[in-house]
Amino acid sequence: MKTLESLVRLNIWALEPYSCARDEFKGREAHVFLDANENPYNDPINRYPDPLQEKLKARLAPMKGVRPSQIFLGNGSDEAIDLVYRVFCNPGKDNVVAIAPTYGMYKVCADINDVEYRTVLLSDDWMFEPEVLLDACDSNTKVIWICSPNNPTGNDFPREAIHKVLTSFEGIVVIDEAYSDFSTNQPFRSLLDNYPNIIVLNTFSKAWASAAIRLGMAFASEEIIVLFNKVKYPYNVNLLTQEKALSLIEDRGAIDNWLAQIRREKENVLPALHELPIVQKVFPTDANFVLVRVTDADQIYRYLIDKGIVVRNRNRVQLCKDCLRITIGTRQENNELLGALRFYK
Ligand SMILES: *Cc1c(COP(=O)(O)O)cnc(C)c1O
């Protein structure tokens, strides 16, 4: 890996971050808070929340097998994705390399930050050759994006391929593991200490059943996390979200039950989809959704919409012609979908 200083934008490396009122007295005891121009009434939401979410990180760290100092928390993973660009990529000069098809936000954030977004197409079985990914890089490539299990294709990538990219590339490698709780493969976040250039993304939005609270996680070296914390808005994760996340962690059993239920449903839905005459291919999946190639994605999508059933039409995504991405729902939702598809035309 190149030195972190040579990878980070100069202005960010030199940035003097905003110092919030609570930072200045930190570590001391106090009971009268007249430092932040808050309203003294309406406890507890009258107070600014902990800018570094220390209580939540202390609970998350052992669950995720990382140290609290290796965790960044943001307003969804989307905040972390945007921060990767703002910390590492000089607009109009640097570039990033990503597989395609993959999650759309990497490109949107590249475009917003005026950073060139290079893509390497996956093969027919949704794999990539590490060498091809590395060949797409040049001296201005700061970041490689890998999503595993990949959205929208659903598959995990072989560990050796990701390992090869991590050890051969001199810049930052982001592994988005938003769906890793649905996969049986070991997640890369457990290997943080082996790779100084890795950033792993996780989210509360999928397996943790909490998309509404907007809580995303990034795991990386302490040095990288310090940079993220410098650039983020001071109070980026609100109090209600921090408290809700803590209570979810206390109620871990409910999450585990839901995950088991989704796994069982997936085992019913995949073969049932396979049997439908309109389905040409059910792609293997390590996530809580499945990509299927159908006879006419646009028409079937509209047919389902008319029945009040929404799936994701990926027909216009590179390599995904006539593909629909279907999330595994409850037993009843899945049956409704399958019933509708059986009656199609
Ligand atoms: C859903 C998803 C996320 C989650 O984004 P949030 O902003 O945390 O809700 C991240 N990455 C991928 C690949 C996803 O599909």
The ligand as an SDF file (V2000), in Angstrom:
LIG
                    3D

 15 15  0  0  0  0  0  0  0  0999 V2000
  -28.8280   -1.8180    0.5080 C   0  0  0  0  0  0  0  0  0  0  0  0
  -27.3640   -1.6460    0.2800 C   0  0  0  0  0  0  0  0  0  0  0  0
  -26.6050   -0.8320    1.1210 C   0  0  0  0  0  0  0  0  0  0  0  0
  -27.2570   -0.1250    2.2750 C   0  0  0  0  0  0  0  0  0  0  0  0
  -27.2350    1.2180    2.1850 O   0  0  0  0  0  0  0  0  0  0  0  0
  -27.7510    2.0460    3.4630 P   0  0  0  0  0  0  0  0  0  0  0  0
  -27.4310    3.4420    3.0570 O   0  0  0  0  0  0  0  0  0  0  0  0
  -26.9480    1.5900    4.6390 O   0  0  0  0  0  0  0  0  0  0  0  0
  -29.2020    1.7730    3.6290 O   0  0  0  0  0  0  0  0  0  0  0  0
  -25.2550   -0.7270    0.9080 C   0  0  0  0  0  0  0  0  0  0  0  0
  -24.6530   -1.4110   -0.0780 N   0  0  0  0  0  0  0  0  0  0  0  0
  -25.3410   -2.2270   -0.8940 C   0  0  0  0  0  0  0  0  0  0  0  0
  -24.6300   -2.9800   -1.9410 C   0  0  0  0  0  0  0  0  0  0  0  0
  -26.7140   -2.3480   -0.7500 C   0  0  0  0  0  0  0  0  0  0  0  0
  -27.3940   -3.1370   -1.5860 O   0  0  0  0  0  0  0  0  0  0  0  0
  1  2  1  0
  2  3  1  0
  2 14  2  0
  3  4  1  0
  3 10  2  0
  4  5  1  0
  5  6  1  0
  6  7  2  0
  6  8  1  0
  6  9  1  0
 10 11  1  0
 11 12  2  0
 12 13  1  0
 12 14  1  0
 14 15  1  0
M  END
$$$$
